[in-house]
Amino acid sequence: MIYSRTRNSLIATLLALGLLGAGGQSFAQSNSGIKRDQLLQIAGIMGAVHYLHGQCDGKGTQIWRDNMKRLIDLEKPAPEVRQTMIERFNAQYEVQRQRFSKCNKKRAKEAARLAGEGERLTAEMVRRLSD
């Protein structure tokens, strides 16, 4: 199922960020604005998936909100970055809520697109941190 792929991709992102952040400097605290921007993009993707997952895989599920909290806990970003992450999560949730009112192929395509974007960002972040 596409939503399972999205979920697995973004969970892998969280794990990669958490493992890398545990070694010292967190991704959000690095001195690169590019890295911070990528982290904010991940927060937005997670917000979008939170809506898509909740509407198609069961109302009331909080897995993506919980994953967002975990990401913030792992990264320990500066207060302004933390606030921006939360704002991106909520904004992208709202974008998806306005775009999709029911489960259909269009929504499934969007979930797949988000999974691919999450995978791309993860690979890029891991590459940059290992340089």
C-alpha atoms as one frame of an Amber mdcrd trajectory, in Angstrom:
protein
   0.000   0.000   0.000   1.287   3.480  -0.839   0.620   4.810   2.643   2.767
   2.048   4.132   5.589   3.094   1.799   5.170   6.716   2.856   5.144   5.742
   6.509   8.232   3.549   6.175  10.122   6.216   4.206   9.501   8.937   6.724
  10.178   6.684   9.705  13.524   5.910   8.083  14.081   9.664   7.854  13.415
  10.068  11.548  15.766   7.260  12.417  18.515   8.613  10.179  18.199  12.077
  11.672  18.077  10.719  15.192  21.106   8.504  14.773  23.087  11.279  13.149
  22.006  13.815  15.726  22.931  11.509  18.595  26.583  11.617  17.575  27.025
  15.246  18.584  25.703  18.191  16.651  22.069  17.840  15.674  20.883  18.496
  12.165  18.884  21.553  13.247  21.785  22.995  15.223  24.285  22.709  12.404
  25.565  25.975  11.002  24.070  25.435   7.561  20.837  27.176   6.606  20.432
  24.538   3.896  20.324  21.768   6.508  17.813  23.689   8.597  15.669  24.259
   5.494  15.717  20.544   4.721  14.636  19.744   8.263  11.779  22.213   7.870
  10.793  20.516   4.607  10.664  17.180   6.419   8.409  18.755   9.051   6.071
  19.934   6.274   6.029  16.513   4.642   5.178  14.945   7.981   2.280  17.364
   8.447   0.929  16.568   4.993   1.228  12.833   5.601  -0.435  13.227   8.990
  -3.557  14.452   7.218  -3.397  11.922   4.368  -2.746   9.002   6.698  -5.429
  10.008   9.158  -8.083  10.377   6.498  -7.306   7.178   4.593  -5.891   4.799
   7.183  -8.096   5.630  10.096  -9.282   8.734  11.835  -7.820   9.433  15.201
  -4.383   8.052  14.454  -1.626  10.279  15.769   1.401   8.448  14.362   2.703
  11.397  12.347   2.118  13.922  15.101   3.981  11.548  17.436   6.783  11.196
  14.869   7.012  14.991  14.629   7.328  15.217  18.403  10.030  12.557  18.260
  11.906  14.474  15.570  11.819  17.636  17.679  12.962  15.697  20.748  15.849
  14.134  18.812  16.958  17.336  17.163  16.522  19.726  20.095  16.336  22.697
  17.724  16.662  26.305  18.791  13.279  27.719  19.901  12.725  29.671  16.664
  13.521  26.601  14.524  11.228  24.453  16.692   8.398  26.951  16.234   8.956
  27.075  12.480   8.951  23.261  12.302   5.583  23.172  14.065   4.222  25.903
  11.792   5.347  23.987   8.675   3.782  20.771   9.971   0.462  22.524  10.621
   0.509  24.514   7.373   1.069  21.447   5.219  -1.596  19.534   7.121  -3.993
  22.338   6.224  -2.893  22.385   2.569  -3.735  18.689   2.251  -7.008  19.108
   4.139  -8.083  21.743   1.643  -6.972  19.666  -1.356  -8.430  16.276  -0.442
 -11.727  15.506   1.213 -11.806  11.759   0.513  -9.520   8.847  -0.299  -8.927
   8.449  -4.011  -6.187   7.839  -6.583  -5.187  11.488  -6.627  -4.567  11.395
  -2.903  -2.610   8.149  -3.240  -0.407   9.801  -5.880   0.239  12.714  -3.543
   1.220  10.326  -0.756   3.621   8.562  -3.131   5.091  11.905  -4.210   5.634
  12.864  -0.595   7.308   9.521   0.093   9.712  10.126  -2.770  10.440  13.643
  -1.564  11.085  12.364   1.959  13.462   9.721   0.610  15.313  12.305  -1.493
  15.678  14.716   1.403  16.866  11.971   3.717  19.521  10.819   1.290  20.694
  14.387   0.753  20.824  15.129   4.484  22.756  11.956   5.249  25.190  12.735
   2.419  25.750  16.300   3.647  26.283  15.226   7.254  28.783  12.571   6.258
  30.852  15.019   4.150
